[in-house]
Amino acid sequence: MRATAFHARQDSFAESPLPPQSPPLDTDAFTVGVRTGSTVRRLMPVECERLQGFEDGWTDVPYRGKAAADGPRYRALGNSMAVPVMRWIGERIAMVDEVLT
């Protein structure tokens, strides 16, 4: 079965996996989902961590003695930068620095 990942705020010019009359997955309109067949589900925090290049559970930091809620985990991941991309940029900066010095 084929799965399609999408963002709830896809612009109308992009090819959308959902019909235009479909409401966003969440009221914040920033939710990322996965459509498998005719079922849509939200990505789990661990899936978002993997997409960003983090280890599983990287954002699962206990708060006041309880497991971290998903909302702050999604927010932390949304405010982060993908590890592989940052590594690539750093390597390119180092390569140019070596050439210039």
C-alpha positions as a Markdown table, in Angstrom:
| # | Residue | x | y | z |
|---|---|---|---|---|
| 1 | Met | 0.0 | 0.0 | 0.0 |
| 2 | Arg | 1.3 | 3.4 | -0.9 |
| 3 | Ala | 1.5 | 6.2 | 1.7 |
| 4 | Thr | 1.6 | 9.9 | 1.0 |
| 5 | Ala | 3.0 | 12.5 | 3.4 |
| 6 | Phe | 1.6 | 16.0 | 3.2 |
| 7 | His | 1.4 | 19.3 | 5.1 |
| 8 | Ala | -2.1 | 20.6 | 6.0 |
| 9 | Arg | -1.2 | 24.1 | 4.5 |
| 10 | Gln | -0.4 | 23.0 | 1.0 |
| 11 | Asp | -1.0 | 25.9 | -1.3 |
| 12 | Ser | -3.7 | 25.6 | -3.9 |
| 13 | Phe | -1.1 | 25.6 | -6.7 |
| 14 | Ala | 0.6 | 22.4 | -5.4 |
| 15 | Glu | -0.7 | 19.0 | -6.3 |
| 16 | Ser | -2.6 | 18.0 | -3.2 |
| 17 | Pro | -3.3 | 14.4 | -2.2 |
| 18 | Leu | -6.6 | 15.5 | -0.7 |
| 19 | Pro | -9.6 | 17.2 | -2.3 |
| 20 | Pro | -9.7 | 21.0 | -1.8 |
| 21 | Gln | -12.7 | 20.9 | 0.4 |
| 22 | Ser | -11.0 | 18.7 | 3.0 |
| 23 | Pro | -10.4 | 20.6 | 6.3 |
| 24 | Pro | -7.0 | 20.8 | 7.8 |
| 25 | Leu | -5.9 | 18.0 | 10.1 |
| 26 | Asp | -5.8 | 20.3 | 13.1 |
| 27 | Thr | -7.0 | 23.7 | 14.0 |
| 28 | Asp | -3.4 | 25.1 | 14.0 |
| 29 | Ala | -3.2 | 24.3 | 10.3 |
| 30 | Phe | 0.5 | 23.3 | 10.7 |
| 31 | Thr | -0.1 | 19.6 | 11.3 |
| 32 | Val | 1.8 | 17.1 | 9.1 |
| 33 | Gly | -0.1 | 13.9 | 8.2 |
| 34 | Val | 0.3 | 10.7 | 6.4 |
| 35 | Arg | -2.4 | 9.3 | 4.1 |
| 36 | Thr | -2.4 | 5.6 | 3.6 |
| 37 | Gly | -5.2 | 4.5 | 1.3 |
| 38 | Ser | -8.2 | 6.5 | 2.5 |
| 39 | Thr | -7.0 | 6.9 | 6.1 |
| 40 | Val | -5.2 | 10.0 | 7.3 |
| 41 | Arg | -3.2 | 10.0 | 10.5 |
| 42 | Arg | -0.9 | 12.4 | 12.3 |
| 43 | Leu | 2.9 | 11.7 | 12.3 |
| 44 | Met | 4.0 | 10.5 | 15.7 |
| 45 | Pro | 6.8 | 12.5 | 17.4 |
| 46 | Val | 9.3 | 9.6 | 16.9 |
| 47 | Glu | 8.6 | 9.7 | 13.1 |
| 48 | Cys | 9.2 | 13.5 | 13.1 |
| 49 | Glu | 12.4 | 13.0 | 15.0 |
| 50 | Arg | 13.6 | 10.4 | 12.4 |
| 51 | Leu | 12.7 | 12.8 | 9.6 |
| 52 | Gln | 14.8 | 15.5 | 11.2 |
| 53 | Gly | 17.8 | 13.2 | 11.7 |
| 54 | Phe | 17.5 | 12.9 | 15.5 |
| 55 | Glu | 17.7 | 9.7 | 17.6 |
| 56 | Asp | 14.4 | 8.1 | 18.7 |
| 57 | Gly | 13.1 | 9.8 | 21.8 |
| 58 | Trp | 15.4 | 12.9 | 21.4 |
| 59 | Thr | 12.6 | 15.2 | 22.4 |
| 60 | Asp | 11.0 | 12.9 | 25.0 |
| 61 | Val | 12.3 | 15.0 | 28.0 |
| 62 | Pro | 10.4 | 14.4 | 31.2 |
| 63 | Tyr | 8.6 | 17.5 | 32.6 |
| 64 | Arg | 7.6 | 17.7 | 36.2 |
| 65 | Gly | 8.1 | 14.0 | 36.6 |
| 66 | Lys | 5.8 | 13.0 | 33.7 |
| 67 | Ala | 6.4 | 12.0 | 30.2 |
| 68 | Ala | 6.7 | 14.8 | 27.7 |
| 69 | Ala | 3.4 | 15.8 | 26.0 |
| 70 | Asp | 3.3 | 15.5 | 22.2 |
| 71 | Gly | 2.6 | 19.3 | 21.6 |
| 72 | Pro | 5.9 | 20.6 | 23.0 |
| 73 | Arg | 7.7 | 17.8 | 21.2 |
| 74 | Tyr | 6.2 | 18.8 | 17.9 |
| 75 | Arg | 7.0 | 22.4 | 18.6 |
| 76 | Ala | 10.6 | 21.6 | 19.5 |
| 77 | Leu | 11.0 | 19.6 | 16.3 |
| 78 | Gly | 9.4 | 22.4 | 14.2 |
| 79 | Asn | 11.8 | 24.9 | 15.6 |
| 80 | Ser | 14.8 | 22.7 | 15.0 |
| 81 | Met | 17.0 | 22.3 | 11.9 |
| 82 | Ala | 17.5 | 18.9 | 10.2 |
| 83 | Val | 20.7 | 17.3 | 11.3 |
| 84 | Pro | 21.8 | 16.0 | 7.9 |
| 85 | Val | 21.2 | 19.4 | 6.3 |
| 86 | Met | 23.2 | 21.2 | 9.0 |
| 87 | Arg | 26.0 | 18.7 | 8.7 |
| 88 | Trp | 26.1 | 19.2 | 4.9 |
| 89 | Ile | 26.2 | 23.0 | 5.3 |
| 90 | Gly | 28.9 | 22.8 | 7.9 |
| 91 | Glu | 31.0 | 20.5 | 5.7 |
| 92 | Arg | 30.6 | 22.9 | 2.8 |
| 93 | Ile | 31.6 | 25.9 | 4.9 |
| 94 | Ala | 34.7 | 24.0 | 6.1 |
| 95 | Met | 35.6 | 23.0 | 2.5 |
| 96 | Val | 35.4 | 26.7 | 1.3 |
| 97 | Asp | 37.4 | 27.8 | 4.4 |
| 98 | Glu | 40.2 | 25.4 | 3.5 |
| 99 | Val | 40.2 | 26.6 | -0.1 |
| 100 | Leu | 40.4 | 30.3 | 1.0 |
| 101 | Thr | 43.1 | 29.9 | 3.6 |
